[in-house]
Amino acid sequence: MKAAIVQFKASTNKETNLKKIISYIEKAAAKKAKLCAFPEFMMFYTSSSQTSQQLASLAEPIDGDFVNTIAKAAKQNRIQIVGSFYEKSRKKDRVFDTSFVIDSSGKVISTYRKIHLYDALGFKESDKMTPGSKITKPVNTTLGKVGMMICYDLRFPEMSRSLAAAGSEILIAPSAWVKGNQKEEHWITINKARAIENGCYVIAPDQVGNIYCGRSLVVDPYGKILVDMKKKQGISFVDVDLKKVKQVRKVLPLLKNRRTDIYPTLQA
């Protein structure tokens, strides 16, 4: 099955970004992709000067105009979409960083609220966001069973392993990976590691421009990079073959060889 991965520079204007997103959806469908994955913060770019109150005022519910417009495009183009948006939170002046999966009929079939907020390396997402409280179960798509993560989640192998153990064949991680010392090296290494240790595909669409590094990746279950979009805005395509997942997990049965009966015996 063919998947599309989008890398772009989001503007601060929601409507401008929506037009760009719809255009990419149409391009993906024209190339017969079954699923199109977008970066984190695709809704709009928010600078450090934007207050938590301002961000919260621009956030939307899952049934708001932003997601509904994308869902309509998914239905019109008969394609599945993975993306993210700023979701309204009940907590005052805070938002959720939420990803979603939309099927080809335009129905939202899964959502995930980012649980690991980026409070590191001089950033503090918790000043504007509230974390999710659970990992979302893998969801069936045309490509295979998909486990959802968002950006900073990739640094926590417990999460990807939990998703793989629950049946994920593909991990999709919409991201906005900030530039910095060794950050691209970390990004590439972590994406490859999550694929290798779980015997699955990793699809990681990333923002480019502004403060972000680009390098959107697709990694196969053996750790081979199939797509690296470097610093280019645009769309790339990749074939996802679940036979490869089964083959790798058969010859390198890491999930089966775990000793979950022993791990809990280690005390801090």
C-alpha positions as CSV (number, residue, x, y, z in Angstrom):
1,M,0.0,0.0,0.0
2,K,1.2,3.5,-0.8
3,A,1.5,6.1,1.9
4,A,2.2,9.9,1.5
5,I,4.2,11.9,3.9
6,V,4.0,15.7,4.0
7,Q,6.7,18.2,5.1
8,F,5.9,21.8,5.2
9,K,6.4,25.1,6.9
10,A,3.3,26.1,8.7
11,S,2.4,29.8,8.8
12,T,0.7,31.6,11.7
13,N,-2.5,31.7,9.8
14,K,-4.9,28.8,10.2
15,E,-6.7,29.3,6.9
16,T,-3.5,29.6,4.9
17,N,-2.4,26.3,6.3
18,L,-5.7,24.6,5.6
19,K,-5.5,25.5,1.9
20,K,-2.0,24.0,1.8
21,I,-3.2,20.9,3.6
22,I,-6.1,20.4,1.2
23,S,-3.8,20.7,-1.7
24,Y,-1.5,18.1,-0.4
25,I,-4.4,15.7,0.3
26,E,-5.5,16.1,-3.4
27,K,-1.9,15.5,-4.6
28,A,-1.6,12.4,-2.4
29,A,-4.9,11.0,-3.7
30,A,-4.0,11.7,-7.3
31,K,-0.9,9.4,-6.8
32,K,-3.2,6.7,-5.4
33,A,-1.9,6.9,-1.8
34,K,-4.1,5.2,0.7
35,L,-3.0,7.4,3.7
36,C,-1.5,10.9,4.0
37,A,0.4,11.8,7.1
38,F,1.1,15.4,8.2
39,P,3.4,17.1,10.8
40,E,2.6,18.2,14.3
41,F,1.4,21.9,14.6
42,M,0.0,21.7,11.1
43,M,-2.9,23.9,12.3
44,F,-0.6,26.9,12.7
45,Y,2.9,28.0,13.9
46,T,3.0,29.5,17.3
47,S,6.0,31.6,18.4
48,S,7.4,31.8,21.9
49,S,5.9,35.3,22.2
50,Q,2.3,34.0,21.8
51,T,0.7,33.7,25.2
52,S,-1.2,30.7,26.6
53,Q,-4.4,32.8,26.5
54,Q,-3.9,33.6,22.8
55,L,-3.2,30.0,21.9
56,A,-6.2,28.7,23.9
57,S,-8.5,31.2,22.1
58,L,-7.4,29.8,18.7
59,A,-7.8,26.1,19.7
60,E,-10.8,24.1,18.5
61,P,-12.8,21.0,19.5
62,I,-12.4,17.8,17.5
63,D,-15.6,18.6,15.7
64,G,-14.5,22.2,14.9
65,D,-13.9,23.7,11.5
66,F,-10.3,22.7,11.1
67,V,-10.7,19.0,11.5
68,N,-14.1,19.0,9.8
69,T,-12.6,20.7,6.7
70,I,-9.9,18.0,6.5
71,A,-12.4,15.3,7.1
72,K,-14.5,16.6,4.1
73,A,-11.4,16.5,1.9
74,A,-10.6,13.0,3.0
75,K,-14.0,11.9,2.0
76,Q,-14.0,13.7,-1.3
77,N,-10.6,12.2,-2.2
78,R,-11.2,8.8,-0.7
79,I,-8.0,8.8,1.4
80,Q,-7.1,8.4,5.1
81,I,-5.5,11.3,6.9
82,V,-3.2,11.5,10.0
83,G,-2.7,14.9,11.3
84,S,-2.7,17.1,14.5
85,F,-4.3,20.2,15.9
86,Y,-4.6,22.4,19.0
87,E,-7.6,21.0,20.8
88,K,-9.6,23.0,23.4
89,S,-9.0,21.9,26.9
90,R,-11.3,22.4,30.0
91,K,-8.2,23.7,31.8
92,K,-8.1,27.4,31.6
93,D,-5.5,28.8,29.2
94,R,-4.2,25.4,28.2
95,V,-4.7,23.2,25.0
96,F,-4.2,19.6,24.1
97,D,-1.7,18.7,21.4
98,T,-3.9,16.2,19.7
99,S,-3.4,13.9,16.7
100,F,-6.2,12.3,14.7
101,V,-6.9,9.6,12.2
102,I,-9.6,10.1,9.6
103,D,-10.8,7.3,7.4
104,S,-11.6,7.6,3.7
105,S,-15.3,8.2,4.5
106,G,-14.4,11.3,6.4
107,K,-14.9,9.8,9.9
108,V,-12.5,10.5,12.7
109,I,-11.7,7.0,13.9
110,S,-9.0,7.7,16.5
111,T,-7.5,10.6,18.5
112,Y,-4.5,10.8,20.7
113,R,-3.5,13.6,23.1
114,K,0.3,14.0,23.5
115,I,1.3,12.7,26.9
116,H,5.0,13.7,27.0
117,L,5.1,17.5,26.8
118,Y,8.4,19.0,25.6
119,D,9.7,20.5,28.9
120,A,13.4,20.2,27.9
121,L,16.3,22.0,26.3
122,G,15.0,25.4,27.2
123,F,11.3,24.8,26.2
124,K,8.3,24.3,28.4
125,E,5.2,23.1,26.5
126,S,3.4,22.7,29.8
127,D,3.2,26.5,30.1
128,K,0.6,26.4,27.3
129,M,-0.5,22.8,27.0
130,T,-2.0,20.1,29.2
131,P,-0.8,16.5,28.7
132,G,-3.0,13.6,27.7
133,S,-3.7,10.9,30.2
134,K,-3.5,7.7,28.2
135,I,-1.9,5.9,25.2
136,T,-4.5,5.4,22.4
137,K,-5.0,1.8,21.3
138,P,-3.7,1.0,17.8
139,V,-6.3,1.7,15.0
140,N,-6.9,-0.4,11.9
141,T,-6.2,1.5,8.6
142,T,-5.8,0.3,5.0
143,L,-2.0,0.4,5.6
144,G,-2.2,-1.8,8.7
145,K,-2.6,-1.4,12.4
146,V,-1.3,2.1,13.4
147,G,0.0,3.3,16.7
148,M,-0.1,7.0,17.3
149,M,2.7,9.1,18.9
150,I,3.6,12.8,18.7
151,C,7.2,14.2,18.4
152,Y,8.8,14.2,21.9
153,D,7.0,10.8,22.6
154,L,9.7,9.3,20.3
155,R,12.3,9.8,23.1
156,F,10.4,7.4,25.4
157,P,10.8,3.8,24.2
158,E,8.3,2.5,26.7
159,M,5.5,4.1,24.7
160,S,6.5,2.7,21.3
161,R,7.0,-0.7,22.9
162,S,3.6,-0.6,24.5
163,L,2.0,0.3,21.1
164,A,3.9,-2.5,19.4
165,A,3.0,-5.1,22.0
166,A,-0.6,-4.0,21.5
167,G,-0.4,-4.9,17.8
168,S,0.9,-1.8,16.0
169,E,2.6,-2.6,12.7
170,I,3.2,1.1,11.9
171,L,4.0,3.9,14.3
172,I,3.1,7.4,13.0
173,A,4.5,10.4,14.8
174,P,3.5,13.8,13.6
175,S,6.4,16.0,14.7
176,A,7.8,19.5,15.0
177,W,11.4,18.7,15.9
178,V,13.3,21.8,17.0
179,K,16.7,22.6,15.6
180,G,19.7,22.5,17.8
181,N,23.0,20.9,18.7
182,Q,22.9,17.2,17.7
183,K,19.2,17.4,17.2
184,E,19.1,16.0,13.7
185,E,21.4,13.1,14.8
186,H,19.0,12.4,17.7
187,W,16.0,12.5,15.4
188,I,17.4,10.0,12.9
189,T,18.8,7.7,15.5
190,I,15.6,7.6,17.6
191,N,13.4,7.0,14.6
192,K,15.6,4.1,13.4
193,A,15.8,2.7,17.0
194,R,12.0,2.7,17.4
195,A,11.6,0.8,14.1
196,I,14.3,-1.7,14.9
197,E,13.4,-2.5,18.4
198,N,9.7,-3.0,17.6
199,G,10.0,-4.5,14.1
200,C,7.7,-2.0,12.6
201,Y,7.5,0.9,10.2
202,V,7.9,4.4,11.6
203,I,6.4,7.3,9.7
204,A,7.5,10.6,11.1
205,P,6.4,13.7,9.1
206,D,8.1,16.9,10.4
207,Q,7.8,20.6,10.2
208,V,10.5,22.5,8.3
209,G,11.5,26.1,8.5
210,N,10.8,28.5,11.5
211,I,12.6,26.7,14.4
212,Y,12.2,23.2,13.0
213,C,14.7,20.9,11.3
214,G,12.7,19.0,8.7
215,R,14.2,15.6,7.8
216,S,10.8,13.9,7.7
217,L,11.4,10.2,7.7
218,V,10.0,6.8,6.9
219,V,11.9,3.9,8.4
220,D,11.3,0.2,7.6
221,P,11.1,-2.6,10.2
222,Y,14.8,-3.4,9.8
223,G,15.9,0.2,10.3
224,K,16.4,1.2,6.7
225,I,15.5,4.8,5.9
226,L,13.1,4.7,3.0
227,V,12.4,8.4,2.9
228,D,14.4,11.4,4.1
229,M,12.9,14.7,3.0
230,K,15.9,16.8,4.1
231,K,14.9,20.5,4.1
232,K,12.4,20.4,1.2
233,Q,8.8,21.3,1.6
234,G,6.5,19.0,-0.3
235,I,5.2,15.4,-0.4
236,S,6.9,12.1,-0.7
237,F,5.5,8.6,-1.3
238,V,6.5,5.2,0.1
239,D,5.2,1.6,-0.2
240,V,4.3,0.0,3.1
241,D,4.5,-3.8,3.0
242,L,3.2,-5.6,6.1
243,K,4.9,-8.8,4.9
244,K,8.2,-7.1,5.8
245,V,6.9,-6.6,9.4
246,K,6.0,-10.3,9.7
247,Q,9.3,-11.4,8.2
248,V,11.4,-9.2,10.5
249,R,9.4,-10.1,13.6
250,K,9.9,-13.8,12.7
251,V,13.7,-13.7,12.3
252,L,14.2,-11.1,15.0
253,P,11.4,-11.9,17.5
254,L,12.1,-9.1,20.0
255,L,8.5,-8.8,21.1
256,K,8.3,-12.6,21.8
257,N,11.7,-12.7,23.5
258,R,10.9,-10.1,26.1
259,R,11.1,-11.3,29.8
260,T,8.2,-9.4,31.2
261,D,8.1,-11.9,34.1
262,I,11.5,-10.7,35.3
263,Y,11.7,-6.9,34.4
264,P,9.4,-5.8,37.3
265,T,11.8,-7.5,39.9
266,L,14.3,-4.7,39.4
267,Q,13.9,-2.1,42.2
268,A,15.3,1.5,42.1
